[in-house]
């Protein structure tokens, strides 16, 4: 248990220090018009993706930011924090409505999301205009 806490603290510090440098890009949302901090496209997964053993919904994350992505979800069914390396990943959360904050080396974005059976998220950094 102590080792996992130590590794979690170490990963958090690496993420913080890697995001301190001045980023040449700002992120944009694929869902919004106008400049934002982190870009995303969010589509509902069409096939059932609920894990039958734990009754959790699958959140598929494609991190194309070029660095670690910090995702915080807060809702009635719980709170979650994930540090996601570049690439494709899956995490499981309880179905429900959440407020989210996503931070990357190029900025951050906040909003609300509903996760029922599953969701697919793609995040990237967009060049500043």
N, C-alpha and C positions, 0 to 999 in steps of 0.2 A: 504494500500500500504506500509506503514511504517513497519507494522508487517511482511509482506512477505519479505521485504528487510532484516529485522533483522534476520528472520529465515534463509534466504539464506546465510547471513554472518556467522551465527552460524554453519550451516551445513558445510560450507567451512572450518571453523576453526576446527571443529571436524574431518573432513577428513584430513586436513593438520597434525594435531597432532597425529592422529591415524596412519599416514603413516611415521612418523618421526622415530619410533622405528626400530631397525635393524631387517630386515626380514630374516628368515632362508631359504627362497626359492627365486628362480628367476623364472620369467615367461617365457614360451616358446610359440611359435606359432604353431598351428596345420597345418598351411599353409607353414611354412618355415622349412628348415633344419638348425640345429645349434641353439645355445642359443640365446634367446631374453629376453625381460623383462616381457611381459604379454602373456599368451597363449590364442589363439583363434581358433575356427573353424567357418568358415563363409560359409553358404550355401544360395543360393537364395530360397526364399519361392516359392513353385510351384503354389499355388492358388492365385488368385487376392486378394491383401490385401490393396487396395487403399481406403481410407475413402472417400465415395461419397460426404459427406457434405463439407469437406474442401480441397479435392483433394490432400491430403498428403499421402506419402508412410509410411507404418508401419515398424518400426525397432524393432524387437523382440530381447531382450537382456536377456541372462541367465548368471547371475553373480555368479560364483562358486569360487570366490577368497577368501572368508571368511571375507571380509570387503567391504567397499564402493569402488565403481569404478567411476572414473571421466572420462567422454567422451567429447572430444571437436571435433566438426566437422566444417570445414571451406571450403566454396565453393562459386561458382557464385550465387547460390540460397539462400545464407544466411550463418550465423554462429550459431552454437548451442553449449550449454554446459549442460551436464546432470551429476548429482550425483546420482548413482544407488546403492541402497541397495542390499545386497545379495538376490538372488532369481530370479524369472522370472518377467520381466517387458516389457511394450510396450511404445514406444514413437513415435511421428509422426514428420516427416521432409519433406520438399519439395524434390521431386525427383531430382537427379542430381549426379554429381561427387564431392566428398569431400576429403580433406586431413583430417586425423584423428590423434588424440593423445589420448591414453587411459592410465590412471595411476591407479595403485592399490597399496596395501601395499607391494607387492613383486616386484614392478618395473613399467616400462612403455613401450609402444610400439607405433610407429608412422607408417603411411603409407597412402595409397590412397584406396578409396572404391567408388564403383558406386552403388547408391541406386535408383532403378527404381520403381517397384511396391511394393517392400518390401524386407527385408533382415532379416535373423536370425543370430544372433551372440551369441557365447558361449565363455566366458572368464573364465580362471582358473589360479591358480599359480602352476607352476611346480617345483619339487624339484631340487635343484642344484646338479650337478654331482661332 
